[in-house]
Amino acid sequence: MARKEIQPAKPGLGVWFKAFVHAVPRSGLLVGLLAVVIAFVIGALLILISGESPLAAYDAMFRGAIFNYNAANIERALFRPIGDTLMYATPLILAGLGLGVGFRAGLFNIGGTGQLVFGSLAAIWVAFNYPLPPVLHTVVALLAAAIAGGIYAGIAGVLKAKTGANEVIVTIMLNSISGLALSYILLQKAWQRPGTGEPRTPVAMDSASFDTFIPGSKLHTGIIVALLAVLFYWWLLNRSKVGFEIRAVGANPNAARTAGMSTGRTIIITMVVSGMFVGLAGANEALGTLGYVDQNIAGTVGFDAITVALLGQSSPIGILLSGILFGAFKAGGYTMQSSAHVPIDMILILQSTIVLLIAAPALVRFLFRLPKPDKMSMREYVRIATSGGSVAHVDETGKVEVVANAEEPGEVADAVGGSTEIDEATNDSKEDAR
């Protein structure tokens, strides 16, 4: 009997609405948003206990990060808070992309601090030692930072691939090494400002520095580098062979190995690429935000980027938005401290609470009575619905059961890659008809 070809119906707004209702409550994005909401509620309670006003504190945070309605001109009212938010977000986005690459391969790169340190040192060395034409000078400094960060992260990748060493332990130890190495390097005369014994490098030449471009703000062209990095990250993971192997190894290393992929090579490449992104975050600080390198060049970026990558679900848009959110936290935190008399440590509490809740998504789902995730996107739901099927329920393992409503229910399985279960009664009827 010849198979009857069923032409999928064009989905209407009703189908897309059902897909939205099904997918959003089960998505990790909603869990992340709710984690932020819970963190703000907990922060409000702590501020209230301390004797200050939560409304005044969050109002000050808003004025420092988004819009200062008390300012006398548009530069201070809009350009400065938005510019400061994006300036603080830039290194978090770059470092978050690096850690996100590792997460997609099932690797937990904790060595962002060390990779950022060596990336910043490489960038500033080129920036103050080798006079080059503008633009070219910046590009060469960025390449040096990416290479230095990639090599340093690659050490952990090689040890993981060749010896099975735990990348978490190795990268933590590499962070310690980088801190000691930075202290030693900054004591060398070749790395210090001429005529001083201060442990700080010379300032980057103007030809290598990032330029500010928003009036009244410290935001510099490093944000453009971050946006280009987001685009490259998307292309790498979704359009390249290397990205496919990274995702395959992260999903199931044994299956990837059976398919002929070299998991060891993929692990090394992943760690190198991860370190390259984080190295660019170091270049951002050395060429733009500070313009030099000192003992505090890394700050908390290496660890904050972990939260950014987790909150962003390791997706390019997610990391971009979560980086901006945490940049807003930092920009608004200083205003909150000065205007509302709430210590900036409250920002650390908010970030830590978000990390805790993201690490325990089941808790968030329990608190808000959200359904179990099934990893079905809106597009997949629509494809099932327009192919003659409907989602019946999700079992305890998160597997979707699809019931066929069309004359040829086998077409539903084809539409979803043959991975869903078809109602047995419908299949029996089909066999009887034959």
C-alpha positions as CSV (number, residue, x, y, z in Angstrom):
1,M,0.0,0.0,0.0
2,A,1.4,3.3,-1.0
3,R,2.0,5.8,1.7
4,K,-0.3,8.8,1.5
5,E,1.6,12.1,1.7
6,I,0.0,14.5,4.1
7,Q,0.7,18.2,3.5
8,P,1.1,19.9,6.8
9,A,-1.5,22.7,7.3
10,K,-0.2,26.2,7.7
11,P,-0.2,26.9,11.4
12,G,-2.5,29.7,12.6
13,L,-2.3,32.0,15.6
14,G,-4.2,29.5,17.7
15,V,-1.6,26.8,17.1
16,W,1.2,29.2,18.0
17,F,-0.6,30.3,21.1
18,K,-1.0,26.7,22.2
19,A,2.7,26.1,21.5
20,F,3.6,29.2,23.6
21,V,1.4,28.0,26.5
22,H,3.0,24.6,26.3
23,A,6.7,25.6,25.9
24,V,7.1,28.7,28.1
25,P,6.2,27.1,31.5
26,R,8.5,24.2,30.7
27,S,11.5,26.3,29.5
28,G,14.7,27.1,31.4
29,L,14.3,30.7,30.4
30,L,11.2,31.1,32.6
31,V,13.1,29.4,35.5
32,G,15.9,32.0,35.1
33,L,13.5,34.9,35.1
34,L,11.7,33.6,38.2
35,A,15.1,33.2,39.8
36,V,15.8,36.9,39.3
37,V,12.4,37.8,40.7
38,I,12.9,35.6,43.8
39,A,16.4,37.2,44.3
40,F,14.9,40.7,44.3
41,V,12.2,39.6,46.8
42,I,14.8,38.2,49.1
43,G,17.0,41.3,48.6
44,A,14.0,43.5,49.5
45,L,13.5,41.5,52.8
46,L,17.2,41.9,53.7
47,I,17.1,45.6,53.0
48,L,14.0,46.0,55.1
49,I,15.6,44.1,58.0
50,S,18.6,46.4,57.8
51,G,16.3,49.4,58.4
52,E,16.4,50.9,54.9
53,S,13.7,51.2,52.3
54,P,13.7,48.5,49.5
55,L,11.8,50.9,47.2
56,A,14.4,53.6,47.7
57,A,17.2,51.1,47.1
58,Y,15.7,49.6,44.0
59,D,14.8,53.1,42.8
60,A,18.4,54.2,43.1
61,M,19.5,51.0,41.3
62,F,17.1,51.9,38.5
63,R,18.5,55.4,38.3
64,G,22.0,54.2,38.2
65,A,21.5,51.5,35.6
66,I,18.7,52.5,33.3
67,F,17.3,56.0,33.6
68,N,18.1,58.8,36.1
69,Y,14.9,60.9,36.0
70,N,16.5,63.4,38.5
71,A,19.3,64.4,36.1
72,A,19.4,67.8,34.6
73,N,20.2,66.8,31.0
74,I,19.7,63.8,28.7
75,E,23.4,62.8,28.9
76,R,23.3,62.2,32.6
77,A,19.7,61.0,32.6
78,L,20.0,58.3,29.9
79,F,23.4,58.1,28.2
80,R,25.4,57.8,31.4
81,P,23.4,55.0,33.2
82,I,22.9,53.0,30.0
83,G,26.5,53.5,29.0
84,D,27.7,52.4,32.4
85,T,25.5,49.3,32.3
86,L,26.9,48.3,28.9
87,M,30.4,49.0,30.0
88,Y,30.2,46.7,33.0
89,A,28.3,44.1,30.9
90,T,30.9,43.9,28.1
91,P,33.6,41.8,29.9
92,L,30.8,39.6,31.4
93,I,29.4,38.9,28.0
94,L,32.8,38.0,26.5
95,A,33.7,35.8,29.5
96,G,30.2,34.3,29.6
97,L,30.5,33.3,26.0
98,G,33.8,31.5,26.8
99,L,32.3,29.6,29.7
100,G,29.1,28.9,27.7
101,V,31.2,27.1,25.1
102,G,32.6,24.8,27.8
103,F,29.1,24.1,29.2
104,R,27.8,23.1,25.8
105,A,30.6,20.5,25.7
106,G,29.9,19.3,29.2
107,L,33.0,21.1,30.6
108,F,33.0,23.3,33.6
109,N,35.6,25.9,33.1
110,I,36.3,27.7,36.4
111,G,39.6,29.2,35.1
112,G,38.1,32.4,33.7
113,T,40.2,34.6,36.1
114,G,43.5,33.1,35.0
115,Q,42.6,33.2,31.3
116,L,41.5,36.9,31.7
117,V,44.7,37.7,33.4
118,F,46.9,36.3,30.7
119,G,44.7,37.8,28.0
120,S,45.0,41.2,29.5
121,L,48.8,40.9,29.9
122,A,49.2,39.9,26.2
123,A,47.0,42.8,25.0
124,I,48.7,45.4,27.1
125,W,52.2,44.2,26.1
126,V,51.3,44.7,22.4
127,A,49.5,48.0,23.3
128,F,52.4,49.8,24.9
129,N,55.4,48.1,23.3
130,Y,54.7,47.9,19.6
131,P,53.6,51.1,17.8
132,L,51.2,50.2,14.9
133,P,48.6,52.1,12.9
134,P,45.3,52.6,14.6
135,V,42.7,49.8,14.2
136,L,45.5,47.4,13.2
137,H,47.1,48.0,16.6
138,T,43.8,47.2,18.3
139,V,43.2,44.1,16.2
140,V,46.7,42.7,16.9
141,A,46.3,43.3,20.6
142,L,43.0,41.5,20.6
143,L,44.5,38.6,18.7
144,A,47.3,38.4,21.2
145,A,44.8,38.4,24.1
146,A,42.7,35.6,22.4
147,I,45.8,33.5,21.8
148,A,47.1,33.9,25.3
149,G,43.8,33.1,26.9
150,G,43.3,30.1,24.6
151,I,46.7,28.7,25.3
152,Y,46.2,29.0,29.1
153,A,42.8,27.3,28.9
154,G,44.2,24.7,26.6
155,I,46.5,23.4,29.3
156,A,43.4,22.2,31.2
157,G,41.9,20.8,28.0
158,V,45.0,18.8,27.2
159,L,45.2,17.4,30.8
160,K,41.5,16.5,30.6
161,A,41.8,14.8,27.2
162,K,45.0,13.0,27.8
163,T,44.9,12.1,31.5
164,G,41.3,12.5,32.5
165,A,42.1,15.2,34.9
166,N,39.1,17.0,36.3
167,E,38.9,20.4,34.6
168,V,37.3,22.0,37.6
169,I,40.3,21.3,39.8
170,V,42.9,22.0,37.1
171,T,41.3,25.4,36.2
172,I,41.1,26.4,39.9
173,M,44.8,25.7,40.3
174,L,45.5,27.6,37.1
175,N,43.7,30.6,38.7
176,S,46.1,30.5,41.6
177,I,49.1,30.2,39.3
178,S,47.9,33.2,37.3
179,G,47.6,35.4,40.4
180,L,51.1,34.6,41.5
181,A,52.4,35.1,38.0
182,L,50.7,38.4,37.7
183,S,52.3,39.6,40.9
184,Y,55.7,38.6,39.7
185,I,55.3,40.1,36.2
186,L,54.2,43.5,37.5
187,L,57.3,43.7,39.7
188,Q,59.5,43.5,36.6
189,K,60.8,46.9,35.2
190,A,59.9,45.9,31.7
191,W,56.2,45.8,32.7
192,Q,56.1,48.9,34.9
193,R,55.5,52.5,34.1
194,P,58.9,54.2,33.5
195,G,60.3,56.0,36.5
196,T,58.0,54.3,39.1
197,G,58.1,51.1,41.1
198,E,54.4,50.8,41.1
199,P,53.1,47.4,40.2
200,R,51.2,48.6,37.2
201,T,51.8,48.5,33.5
202,P,52.2,51.6,31.2
203,V,49.0,52.9,29.7
204,A,48.0,51.5,26.3
205,M,48.9,53.7,23.3
206,D,46.0,55.6,21.8
207,S,46.3,53.7,18.6
208,A,45.5,50.5,20.5
209,S,42.9,51.8,23.0
210,F,39.2,51.5,22.7
211,D,37.5,54.8,22.1
212,T,34.5,56.1,24.1
213,F,31.6,57.0,21.9
214,I,28.6,57.9,24.1
215,P,28.6,61.5,25.6
216,G,28.8,61.5,29.4
217,S,29.6,57.8,29.6
218,K,32.6,55.6,29.9
219,L,31.2,53.1,27.3
220,H,33.8,52.3,24.7
221,T,34.1,50.3,21.5
222,G,34.7,47.1,23.4
223,I,30.9,46.6,23.3
224,I,31.2,46.2,19.5
225,V,33.8,43.5,20.0
226,A,31.3,41.8,22.4
227,L,28.5,41.9,19.9
228,L,30.7,40.5,17.2
229,A,31.7,37.8,19.6
230,V,28.1,36.9,20.2
231,L,27.5,36.6,16.4
232,F,30.6,34.4,16.1
233,Y,29.5,32.2,19.1
234,W,26.1,31.6,17.4
235,W,27.8,30.7,14.1
236,L,30.3,28.5,15.8
237,L,27.8,26.4,17.7
238,N,25.0,26.3,15.1
239,R,26.7,26.5,11.7
240,S,30.1,24.9,12.0
241,K,31.4,21.4,12.1
242,V,33.4,22.1,15.2
243,G,30.2,23.5,16.9
244,F,28.3,20.4,16.0
245,E,31.0,18.2,17.6
246,I,31.0,20.4,20.7
247,R,27.3,20.0,21.1
248,A,27.4,16.2,20.3
249,V,30.2,15.6,22.9
250,G,28.2,17.6,25.5
251,A,25.0,15.7,24.8
252,N,26.5,12.2,24.8
253,P,30.3,11.7,24.6
254,N,29.9,7.9,24.2
255,A,27.5,8.4,21.2
256,A,29.8,11.0,19.7
257,R,32.8,8.6,20.0
258,T,30.7,5.8,18.4
259,A,29.9,8.2,15.6
260,G,33.6,8.6,14.9
261,M,34.2,11.9,16.6
262,S,37.4,12.4,18.6
263,T,36.2,13.4,22.0
264,G,39.7,14.2,23.2
265,R,40.3,16.6,20.3
266,T,36.9,18.2,20.8
267,I,37.7,18.7,24.5
268,I,41.0,20.5,23.7
269,I,39.4,22.6,21.0
270,T,36.5,23.6,23.3
271,M,38.8,24.7,26.1
272,V,41.0,26.7,23.7
273,V,38.0,28.4,22.2
274,S,36.6,29.0,25.7
275,G,39.9,30.6,26.8
276,M,40.0,32.8,23.7
277,F,36.7,34.4,24.5
278,V,37.7,35.0,28.1
279,G,41.1,36.4,26.9
280,L,39.1,39.0,24.9
281,A,37.4,40.0,28.1
282,G,40.9,40.6,29.5
283,A,41.7,42.8,26.5
284,N,38.5,44.7,27.0
285,E,39.7,45.7,30.5
286,A,43.3,46.4,29.4
287,L,42.5,48.4,26.3
288,G,39.3,50.1,27.4
289,T,37.8,50.1,30.9
290,L,41.2,50.6,32.7
291,G,43.7,51.1,29.9
292,Y,46.4,49.3,31.8
293,V,46.9,46.2,33.9
294,D,47.3,46.0,37.7
295,Q,46.9,43.4,40.4
296,N,43.1,43.8,40.3
297,I,42.6,43.5,36.6
298,A,40.4,40.4,36.8
299,G,38.2,41.6,39.6
300,T,35.2,39.2,39.9
301,V,34.6,38.9,36.2
302,G,35.9,35.3,36.0
303,F,33.4,34.1,38.5
304,D,30.5,36.4,37.6
305,A,30.7,35.1,34.1
306,I,29.8,31.6,35.4
307,T,26.4,33.1,36.6
308,V,26.0,34.9,33.3
309,A,26.5,31.7,31.3
310,L,24.2,29.7,33.6
311,L,21.4,32.2,33.6
312,G,21.8,32.6,29.8
313,Q,21.4,28.8,29.3
314,S,24.7,29.0,27.3
315,S,22.8,30.5,24.3
316,P,24.1,33.6,22.5
317,I,21.1,35.8,23.1
318,G,20.7,34.5,26.7
319,I,24.3,35.3,27.6
320,L,24.0,38.7,26.0
321,L,20.9,39.6,28.0
322,S,22.1,38.1,31.3
323,G,25.4,40.0,30.8
324,I,23.5,43.2,30.4
325,L,21.4,42.3,33.5
326,F,24.5,41.8,35.7
327,G,26.1,44.9,34.2
328,A,23.0,46.8,35.3
329,F,23.3,45.3,38.8
330,K,26.9,46.7,39.0
331,A,26.1,50.1,37.6
332,G,23.0,50.5,39.8
333,G,24.8,49.1,42.8
334,Y,27.1,52.1,43.2
335,T,24.1,54.5,43.0
336,M,22.2,52.4,45.5
337,Q,25.2,52.6,47.9
338,S,25.6,56.3,47.6
339,S,21.9,57.3,47.5
340,A,20.0,54.7,49.5
341,H,22.9,53.8,51.9
342,V,22.6,50.1,51.0
343,P,26.0,48.4,50.7
344,I,27.0,47.3,47.3
345,D,27.4,43.9,48.8
346,M,23.7,43.5,48.3
347,I,24.5,43.0,44.6
348,L,26.6,40.0,45.5
349,I,23.7,38.6,47.5
350,L,21.4,39.0,44.5
351,Q,23.8,37.3,42.2
352,S,24.5,34.5,44.6
353,T,20.8,33.9,45.1
354,I,20.3,33.7,41.4
355,V,23.1,31.2,41.1
356,L,21.6,29.1,43.9
357,L,18.2,29.0,42.3
358,I,19.5,28.3,38.8
359,A,21.5,25.4,40.2
360,A,18.3,24.0,41.7
361,P,15.6,24.5,39.0
362,A,13.4,21.9,40.5
363,L,13.0,24.1,43.6
364,V,11.8,27.0,41.4
365,R,9.4,24.7,39.5
366,F,8.1,23.5,42.9
367,L,7.5,27.0,44.3
368,F,5.6,28.1,41.2
369,R,4.0,24.7,40.4
370,L,5.5,24.7,36.9
371,P,5.2,21.5,34.8
372,K,8.2,19.3,34.2
373,P,10.4,20.3,31.3
374,D,10.2,18.3,28.1
375,K,12.7,20.2,25.9
376,M,10.1,20.8,23.2
377,S,10.4,24.1,21.5
378,M,7.4,26.1,20.2
379,R,8.5,25.3,16.6
380,E,8.6,21.5,17.4
381,Y,5.1,21.7,19.0
382,V,3.7,23.5,15.9
383,R,5.4,20.9,13.6
384,I,3.6,18.1,15.5
385,A,0.3,19.9,15.5
386,T,0.4,20.7,11.8
387,S,1.4,17.1,11.0
388,G,-1.8,15.6,12.5
389,G,-0.6,15.0,16.1
390,S,-1.1,16.4,19.5
391,V,1.0,16.3,22.7
392,A,-0.8,14.1,25.2
393,H,1.4,14.3,28.2
394,V,5.0,14.2,29.5
395,D,6.1,11.2,31.5
396,E,8.3,11.2,34.6
397,T,11.5,11.2,32.5
398,G,10.4,14.3,30.5
399,K,9.7,12.2,27.4
400,V,6.8,13.6,25.2
401,E,4.0,11.3,24.2
402,V,2.4,12.3,20.9
403,V,-1.1,11.0,19.9
404,A,-1.8,10.8,16.2
405,N,-5.0,12.4,15.0
406,A,-4.4,12.1,11.3
407,E,-5.3,9.3,8.9
408,E,-1.7,8.3,8.7
409,P,-0.3,8.6,12.2
410,G,3.1,7.4,11.0
411,E,3.5,10.7,9.4
412,V,3.5,12.3,12.8
413,A,6.5,10.3,13.9
414,D,8.3,11.3,10.7
415,A,7.5,14.9,11.4
416,V,9.2,14.8,14.8
417,G,12.1,12.6,13.7
418,G,10.6,9.3,14.7
419,S,11.4,9.9,18.4
420,T,7.9,10.2,19.8
421,E,5.4,7.6,20.8
422,I,2.3,7.0,18.8
423,D,-1.0,6.0,20.4
424,E,-1.1,2.2,20.2
425,A,-4.9,2.1,19.5
426,T,-4.5,4.3,16.4
427,N,-1.7,2.0,15.1
428,D,-3.8,-1.1,15.6
429,S,-6.6,0.5,13.6
430,K,-4.2,1.3,10.8
431,E,-3.0,-2.3,10.7
432,D,-6.7,-3.6,10.6
433,A,-7.4,-1.3,7.7
434,R,-4.5,-2.8,5.8
